[in-house]
């Protein structure tokens, strides 16, 4: 199982390099009593706006949340945002699941695509 992600800056029409991103899992899925999101990895997008490999544990079945810090990214560019963070929640249901998430960021909007890879 794997999750790859890409952030695209639609204001300037380029990859959104340097976006801070958190990968989270539900704590109940990790054997904890409280059911909350726990951060299992933090990284930033590369020069292509991508995160190809996470350093976190091996992916298992269950829900994952990927959180893009759009506020900090656009603040670096001198712009304010309506959305502090953009969160995408996906569920990996099968051991062979590999998914790709692309988030297109603008200061006052965002959109995303999700797909499975074979």
TABEL-V779027 format. One record per residue. N is the residue number from 1. RES is the residue in one small letter. SS is DSSP state (a for helix, b for strand, c for the rest). PSI is psi in degrees with one decimal (none if undefined). Layout:
BEGIN
n = <N & N>
res = <RES & RES>
ss = <SS & SS>
psi = <PSI & PSI>
END
This chain:
BEGIN
n = <1 & 2 & 3 & 4 & 5 & 6 & 7 & 8 & 9 & 10 & 11 & 12 & 13 & 14 & 15 & 16 & 17 & 18 & 19 & 20 & 21 & 22 & 23 & 24 & 25 & 26 & 27 & 28 & 29 & 30 & 31 & 32 & 33 & 34 & 35 & 36 & 37 & 38 & 39 & 40 & 41 & 42 & 43 & 44 & 45 & 46 & 47 & 48 & 49 & 50 & 51 & 52 & 53 & 54 & 55 & 56 & 57 & 58 & 59 & 60 & 61 & 62 & 63 & 64 & 65 & 66 & 67 & 68 & 69 & 70 & 71 & 72 & 73 & 74 & 75 & 76 & 77 & 78 & 79 & 80 & 81 & 82 & 83 & 84 & 85 & 86 & 87 & 88 & 89 & 90 & 91 & 92 & 93 & 94 & 95 & 96 & 97 & 98 & 99 & 100 & 101 & 102 & 103 & 104 & 105 & 106 & 107 & 108 & 109 & 110 & 111 & 112 & 113 & 114 & 115 & 116 & 117 & 118>
res = <x & x & x & x & x & x & x & x & x & x & x & x & x & x & x & x & x & x & x & x & x & x & x & x & x & x & x & x & x & x & x & x & x & x & x & x & x & x & x & x & x & x & x & x & x & x & x & x & x & x & x & x & x & x & x & x & x & x & x & x & x & x & x & x & x & x & x & x & x & x & x & x & x & x & x & x & x & x & x & x & x & x & x & x & x & x & x & x & x & x & x & x & x & x & x & x & x & x & x & x & x & x & x & x & x & x & x & x & x & x & x & x & x & x & x & x & x & x>
ss = <c & b & b & b & b & b & b & b & b & c & c & c & c & b & b & c & c & c & c & b & b & b & b & b & b & b & a & a & a & a & c & c & c & c & c & c & b & b & b & b & b & b & b & b & c & c & c & c & c & b & b & c & c & c & c & c & c & c & c & c & c & b & b & b & b & b & b & b & c & a & a & a & a & a & a & a & c & c & c & c & c & c & c & c & c & b & b & b & b & b & b & b & c & c & c & c & c & b & b & b & b & b & b & b & b & b & c & c & b & b & b & b & b & b & b & b & c & c>
psi = <140.9 & 157.6 & 124.1 & 153.5 & 151.5 & 139.9 & 132.6 & 131.3 & 106.9 & -11.0 & -47.0 & -1.8 & 46.4 & 167.0 & 142.9 & 87.4 & 141.3 & 14.1 & 127.0 & 134.0 & 136.5 & 138.5 & 126.8 & 154.3 & 153.9 & 133.2 & -32.5 & -32.5 & -14.3 & 12.3 & 13.0 & 154.8 & -46.3 & 143.2 & 92.3 & 169.0 & 129.1 & 135.0 & 124.7 & -12.8 & 148.2 & 137.5 & -173.0 & 157.0 & 147.1 & -170.1 & -19.1 & 6.4 & 14.9 & 155.1 & 108.2 & -36.7 & 132.9 & 149.7 & -0.6 & 177.1 & 167.4 & 140.3 & 133.7 & 179.2 & 151.8 & -179.3 & 144.5 & 147.5 & 129.9 & 123.1 & 118.2 & 126.7 & 81.3 & -31.9 & -49.5 & -38.5 & -51.4 & -26.7 & -36.0 & -25.9 & 4.0 & 21.3 & 146.4 & 161.1 & 158.1 & -28.3 & 116.9 & -42.2 & 154.4 & 120.3 & 137.0 & 125.5 & 126.8 & 158.4 & 125.9 & 117.8 & -17.8 & 148.6 & -23.9 & 2.2 & 130.2 & 121.4 & 157.3 & 131.0 & 130.3 & 127.0 & 127.3 & 118.3 & 138.4 & 160.7 & -31.9 & 15.7 & 166.1 & 159.4 & 162.4 & 155.2 & 146.2 & 137.9 & 154.7 & 144.0 & 146.8 & none>
END
